Amino acid sequence: MKIEKGDNRFYIPGKEGTLAHITFRPEDKKTIIAVSTFVAPSMRGQGIAKKLLDRLAEHARENNLKIRPQCSYVVTAFEEHEEYKDVKAG
């Protein structure tokens, strides 16, 4: 499955719409806010949300940005995984 980039989101397209997405918005020039994460029920339990967050973290690293978690998935992932500490906004 391919993760695509749209306006302020990374998503997995499907035949009948978006199957999964992580959305974000700018807070300022150096910080983005992870607003929401969604995975269609038929795709849950496969690590899709983490793959989307990994792609968002990669985007932040490439663009020298920090991520402020707002959605509950990203809040929890940032608490549980050290791999995101370099992109977590203080």
OpenMM code with the backbone's topology and positions (N, CA, C; nanometers):
from openmm import Vec3, app, unit

residues = "MET LYS ILE GLU LYS GLY ASP ASN ARG PHE TYR ILE PRO GLY LYS GLU GLY THR LEU ALA HIS ILE THR PHE ARG PRO GLU ASP LYS LYS THR ILE ILE ALA VAL SER THR PHE VAL ALA PRO SER MET ARG GLY GLN GLY ILE ALA LYS LYS LEU LEU ASP ARG LEU ALA GLU HIS ALA ARG GLU ASN ASN LEU LYS ILE ARG PRO GLN CYS SER TYR VAL VAL THR ALA PHE GLU GLU HIS GLU GLU TYR LYS ASP VAL LYS ALA GLY".split()
positions = [
    Vec3(0.0839, -0.1183, 0.0000),
    Vec3(0.0000, 0.0000, 0.0000),
    Vec3(0.0879, 0.1240, 0.0000),
    Vec3(0.0447, 0.2219, -0.0714),
    Vec3(0.1232, 0.3429, -0.0904),
    Vec3(0.0655, 0.4573, -0.0073),
    Vec3(0.1548, 0.5246, 0.0648),
    Vec3(0.1145, 0.6444, 0.1393),
    Vec3(0.1385, 0.7646, 0.0493),
    Vec3(0.0354, 0.8422, 0.0283),
    Vec3(0.0450, 0.9610, -0.0560),
    Vec3(0.0375, 1.0863, 0.0293),
    Vec3(0.0891, 1.1967, -0.0257),
    Vec3(0.0843, 1.3243, 0.0450),
    Vec3(-0.0191, 1.4141, -0.0204),
    Vec3(-0.1024, 1.4739, 0.0613),
    Vec3(-0.2004, 1.5705, 0.0143),
    Vec3(-0.1788, 1.7011, 0.0877),
    Vec3(-0.2753, 1.7881, 0.0828),
    Vec3(-0.2666, 1.9141, 0.1557),
    Vec3(-0.2794, 1.8859, 0.3047),
    Vec3(-0.1703, 1.9048, 0.3757),
    Vec3(-0.1665, 1.8864, 0.5215),
    Vec3(-0.2128, 1.7484, 0.5661),
    Vec3(-0.1791, 1.6461, 0.4893),
    Vec3(-0.2107, 1.5105, 0.5311),
    Vec3(-0.1294, 1.4092, 0.4519),
    Vec3(-0.1139, 1.2937, 0.5126),
    Vec3(-0.0626, 1.1761, 0.4449),
    Vec3(-0.1750, 1.0754, 0.4504),
    Vec3(-0.1962, 1.0033, 0.3414),
    Vec3(-0.3130, 0.9157, 0.3359),
    Vec3(-0.2897, 0.7952, 0.2466),
    Vec3(-0.3769, 0.6963, 0.2656),
    Vec3(-0.3778, 0.5774, 0.1825),
    Vec3(-0.5103, 0.5788, 0.1071),
    Vec3(-0.5027, 0.5969, -0.0244),
    Vec3(-0.6264, 0.6029, -0.1023),
    Vec3(-0.6838, 0.4633, -0.1260),
    Vec3(-0.8148, 0.4602, -0.1419),
    Vec3(-0.8832, 0.3365, -0.1768),
    Vec3(-0.9760, 0.3620, -0.2939),
    Vec3(-1.0379, 0.2585, -0.3423),
    Vec3(-1.1281, 0.2723, -0.4569),
    Vec3(-1.2479, 0.3610, -0.4260),
    Vec3(-1.2908, 0.3590, -0.3002),
    Vec3(-1.4096, 0.4357, -0.2630),
    Vec3(-1.3789, 0.5466, -0.1638),
    Vec3(-1.2571, 0.5957, -0.1666),
    Vec3(-1.2203, 0.7045, -0.0761),
    Vec3(-1.0950, 0.6718, 0.0029),
    Vec3(-1.0674, 0.7526, 0.1016),
    Vec3(-0.9473, 0.7375, 0.1827),
    Vec3(-0.9640, 0.6236, 0.2826),
    Vec3(-0.8661, 0.5335, 0.2856),
    Vec3(-0.8698, 0.4207, 0.3781),
    Vec3(-0.8073, 0.4556, 0.5130),
    Vec3(-0.7110, 0.5468, 0.5101),
    Vec3(-0.6432, 0.5875, 0.6335),
    Vec3(-0.5767, 0.7222, 0.6090),
    Vec3(-0.5659, 0.8015, 0.7156),
    Vec3(-0.4962, 0.9290, 0.7013),
    Vec3(-0.4442, 0.9793, 0.8359),
    Vec3(-0.3443, 1.0649, 0.8266),
    Vec3(-0.2999, 1.1443, 0.9400),
    Vec3(-0.2982, 1.2881, 0.8897),
    Vec3(-0.3648, 1.3760, 0.9624),
    Vec3(-0.3730, 1.5155, 0.9198),
    Vec3(-0.2946, 1.6037, 1.0158),
    Vec3(-0.2470, 1.7145, 0.9627),
    Vec3(-0.1702, 1.8089, 1.0425),
    Vec3(-0.1966, 1.9497, 0.9938),
    Vec3(-0.1601, 2.0457, 1.0765),
    Vec3(-0.1705, 2.1858, 1.0355),
    Vec3(-0.0524, 2.2610, 1.0947),
    Vec3(-0.0129, 2.3684, 1.0291),
    Vec3(0.0982, 2.4457, 1.0834),
    Vec3(0.0572, 2.5188, 1.2113),
    Vec3(0.1482, 2.5206, 1.3062),
    Vec3(0.1280, 2.6022, 1.4262),
    Vec3(0.2051, 2.7330, 1.4092),
    Vec3(0.3290, 2.7195, 1.3616),
    Vec3(0.4129, 2.8340, 1.3282),
    Vec3(0.5139, 2.7854, 1.2237),
    Vec3(0.6180, 2.8606, 1.1997),
    Vec3(0.7113, 2.8249, 1.0927),
    Vec3(0.7942, 2.7004, 1.1229),
    Vec3(0.8019, 2.6615, 1.2501),
    Vec3(0.8863, 2.5480, 1.2864),
    Vec3(0.8102, 2.4313, 1.3487),
    Vec3(0.6788, 2.4443, 1.3623),
    Vec3(0.6010, 2.3418, 1.4309),
    Vec3(0.4723, 2.3111, 1.3553),
    Vec3(0.4411, 2.1818, 1.3470),
    Vec3(0.3125, 2.1380, 1.2935),
    Vec3(0.2376, 2.0633, 1.4042),
    Vec3(0.1068, 2.0664, 1.3965),
    Vec3(0.0227, 1.9986, 1.4940),
    Vec3(-0.0383, 1.8753, 1.4270),
    Vec3(-0.0180, 1.7586, 1.4874),
    Vec3(-0.0820, 1.6357, 1.4394),
    Vec3(-0.2256, 1.6384, 1.4894),
    Vec3(-0.3184, 1.6639, 1.3985),
    Vec3(-0.4579, 1.6896, 1.4343),
    Vec3(-0.5392, 1.5619, 1.4506),
    Vec3(-0.5317, 1.4703, 1.3544),
    Vec3(-0.6133, 1.3492, 1.3647),
    Vec3(-0.5507, 1.2342, 1.2875),
    Vec3(-0.5839, 1.1151, 1.3322),
    Vec3(-0.5417, 0.9921, 1.2655),
    Vec3(-0.6658, 0.9053, 1.2495),
    Vec3(-0.6818, 0.8472, 1.1311),
    Vec3(-0.7960, 0.7597, 1.1044),
    Vec3(-0.7498, 0.6394, 1.0236),
    Vec3(-0.7980, 0.5221, 1.0622),
    Vec3(-0.7767, 0.4000, 0.9843),
    Vec3(-0.9117, 0.3315, 0.9728),
    Vec3(-0.9501, 0.2970, 0.8509),
    Vec3(-1.0776, 0.2287, 0.8281),
    Vec3(-1.0812, 0.0991, 0.9090),
    Vec3(-1.1986, 0.0646, 0.9620),
    Vec3(-1.2106, -0.0567, 1.0437),
    Vec3(-1.1530, -0.1821, 0.9778),
    Vec3(-1.1688, -0.1957, 0.8487),
    Vec3(-1.1198, -0.3152, 0.7783),
    Vec3(-0.9673, -0.3240, 0.7740),
    Vec3(-0.8993, -0.2136, 0.8056),
    Vec3(-0.7525, -0.2103, 0.7985),
    Vec3(-0.6865, -0.2006, 0.9361),
    Vec3(-0.7639, -0.1967, 1.0411),
    Vec3(-0.7080, -0.1802, 1.1755),
    Vec3(-0.6325, -0.3054, 1.2189),
    Vec3(-0.5380, -0.2852, 1.3096),
    Vec3(-0.4593, -0.3962, 1.3619),
    Vec3(-0.3422, -0.4364, 1.2744),
    Vec3(-0.3094, -0.3552, 1.1750),
    Vec3(-0.2009, -0.3866, 1.0820),
    Vec3(-0.0846, -0.2879, 1.0928),
    Vec3(-0.0884, -0.1988, 1.1910),
    Vec3(0.0194, -0.1024, 1.2078),
    Vec3(0.0127, 0.0149, 1.1111),
    Vec3(-0.1024, 0.0366, 1.0507),
    Vec3(-0.1181, 0.1428, 0.9502),
    Vec3(-0.1000, 0.2809, 1.0131),
    Vec3(-0.1597, 0.3042, 1.1296),
    Vec3(-0.1482, 0.4360, 1.1937),
    Vec3(-0.0021, 0.4679, 1.2223),
    Vec3(0.0742, 0.3694, 1.2667),
    Vec3(0.2164, 0.3930, 1.2939),
    Vec3(0.2919, 0.4249, 1.1657),
    Vec3(0.2597, 0.3565, 1.0578),
    Vec3(0.3241, 0.3859, 0.9292),
    Vec3(0.2953, 0.5296, 0.8856),
    Vec3(0.1721, 0.5743, 0.9073),
    Vec3(0.1379, 0.7125, 0.8737),
    Vec3(0.2138, 0.8105, 0.9625),
    Vec3(0.2224, 0.7798, 1.0921),
    Vec3(0.2981, 0.8665, 1.1829),
    Vec3(0.4460, 0.8652, 1.1472),
    Vec3(0.4997, 0.7501, 1.1095),
    Vec3(0.6396, 0.7440, 1.0657),
    Vec3(0.6620, 0.8355, 0.9465),
    Vec3(0.5671, 0.8369, 0.8537),
    Vec3(0.5801, 0.9227, 0.7348),
    Vec3(0.5728, 1.0696, 0.7732),
    Vec3(0.4842, 1.1034, 0.8691),
    Vec3(0.4757, 1.2418, 0.9163),
    Vec3(0.6059, 1.2818, 0.9856),
    Vec3(0.6618, 1.1922, 1.0658),
    Vec3(0.7891, 1.2211, 1.1337),
    Vec3(0.9009, 1.2402, 1.0315),
    Vec3(0.9017, 1.1588, 0.9275),
    Vec3(1.0003, 1.1737, 0.8196),
    Vec3(0.9854, 1.3107, 0.7535),
    Vec3(0.8631, 1.3497, 0.7276),
    Vec3(0.8349, 1.4816, 0.6694),
    Vec3(0.8885, 1.5929, 0.7611),
    Vec3(0.8650, 1.5793, 0.8904),
    Vec3(0.9130, 1.6801, 0.9856),
    Vec3(1.0654, 1.6866, 0.9839),
    Vec3(1.1304, 1.5719, 0.9829),
    Vec3(1.2776, 1.5700, 0.9802),
    Vec3(1.3314, 1.6336, 0.8526),
    Vec3(1.2709, 1.6005, 0.7398),
    Vec3(1.3156, 1.6542, 0.6105),
    Vec3(1.3011, 1.8061, 0.6036),
    Vec3(1.2032, 1.8596, 0.6764),
    Vec3(1.1740, 2.0023, 0.6699),
    Vec3(1.2109, 2.0786, 0.7963),
    Vec3(1.2884, 2.0120, 0.8836),
    Vec3(1.3360, 2.0751, 1.0065),
    Vec3(1.2210, 2.1288, 1.0914),
    Vec3(1.1177, 2.0450, 1.1085),
    Vec3(0.9990, 2.0825, 1.1845),
    Vec3(0.9863, 1.9974, 1.3102),
    Vec3(0.9102, 2.0469, 1.4046),
    Vec3(0.8721, 1.9712, 1.5238),
    Vec3(0.7226, 1.9423, 1.5137),
    Vec3(0.6794, 1.8373, 1.5812),
    Vec3(0.5386, 1.7975, 1.5801),
    Vec3(0.4813, 1.8130, 1.7199),
    Vec3(0.3707, 1.8839, 1.7299),
    Vec3(0.2961, 1.8927, 1.8554),
    Vec3(0.1786, 1.7949, 1.8431),
    Vec3(0.1764, 1.6903, 1.9267),
    Vec3(0.0671, 1.5946, 1.9162),
    Vec3(-0.0625, 1.6503, 1.9726),
    Vec3(-0.1702, 1.6365, 1.8979),
    Vec3(-0.3017, 1.6758, 1.9454),
    Vec3(-0.3950, 1.5543, 1.9476),
    Vec3(-0.3907, 1.4736, 1.8441),
    Vec3(-0.4793, 1.3576, 1.8420),
    Vec3(-0.4284, 1.2518, 1.9403),
    Vec3(-0.5199, 1.1744, 1.9939),
    Vec3(-0.4863, 1.0804, 2.1004),
    Vec3(-0.3862, 0.9738, 2.0549),
    Vec3(-0.3939, 0.9307, 1.9295),
    Vec3(-0.2996, 0.8297, 1.8821),
    Vec3(-0.1568, 0.8816, 1.8869),
    Vec3(-0.1351, 1.0027, 1.8382),
    Vec3(0.0004, 1.0584, 1.8344),
    Vec3(0.0500, 1.0903, 1.9760),
    Vec3(-0.0376, 1.1388, 2.0616),
    Vec3(0.0004, 1.1633, 2.2020),
    Vec3(0.0550, 1.0343, 2.2626),
    Vec3(-0.0189, 0.9246, 2.2472),
    Vec3(0.0224, 0.7959, 2.3035),
    Vec3(0.1504, 0.7450, 2.2379),
    Vec3(0.1595, 0.7547, 2.1059),
    Vec3(0.2781, 0.7071, 2.0345),
    Vec3(0.4023, 0.7833, 2.0789),
    Vec3(0.3903, 0.9132, 2.0987),
    Vec3(0.5043, 0.9929, 2.1432),
    Vec3(0.5473, 0.9539, 2.2847),
    Vec3(0.4526, 0.9129, 2.3684),
    Vec3(0.4851, 0.8700, 2.5042),
    Vec3(0.5511, 0.7325, 2.5048),
    Vec3(0.5108, 0.6461, 2.4138),
    Vec3(0.5557, 0.5072, 2.4146),
    Vec3(0.6786, 0.4784, 2.3286),
    Vec3(0.7091, 0.5622, 2.2326),
    Vec3(0.8184, 0.5338, 2.1381),
    Vec3(0.9251, 0.6436, 2.1409),
    Vec3(1.0448, 0.6054, 2.1788),
    Vec3(1.1575, 0.6990, 2.1830),
    Vec3(1.1964, 0.7510, 2.0440),
    Vec3(1.1621, 0.6771, 1.9407),
    Vec3(1.2052, 0.7129, 1.8051),
    Vec3(1.1510, 0.8479, 1.7575),
    Vec3(1.0518, 0.9012, 1.8283),
    Vec3(0.9928, 1.0284, 1.7880),
    Vec3(1.0427, 1.1467, 1.8708),
    Vec3(1.1308, 1.1237, 1.9676),
    Vec3(1.1688, 1.2323, 2.0578),
    Vec3(1.2381, 1.3474, 1.9850),
    Vec3(1.3031, 1.3195, 1.8724),
    Vec3(1.3709, 1.4262, 1.8000),
    Vec3(1.2749, 1.5197, 1.7272),
    Vec3(1.1515, 1.4752, 1.7040),
    Vec3(1.0563, 1.5599, 1.6334),
    Vec3(0.9452, 1.6122, 1.7244),
    Vec3(0.9440, 1.5706, 1.8486),
    Vec3(0.8388, 1.6140, 1.9401),
    Vec3(0.8635, 1.7582, 1.9848),
    Vec3(0.7599, 1.8409, 1.9682),
    Vec3(0.7704, 1.9803, 2.0099),
    Vec3(0.7702, 1.9841, 2.1630),
    Vec3(0.8608, 2.0671, 2.2176),
    Vec3(0.8735, 2.0780, 2.3632),
    Vec3(0.7616, 2.1505, 2.4202),
] * unit.nanometer
topology = app.Topology()
chain = topology.addChain("A")
for resn in residues:
    res = topology.addResidue(resn, chain)
    for name in ("N", "CA", "C"):
        topology.addAtom(name, app.Element.getBySymbol(name[0]), res)
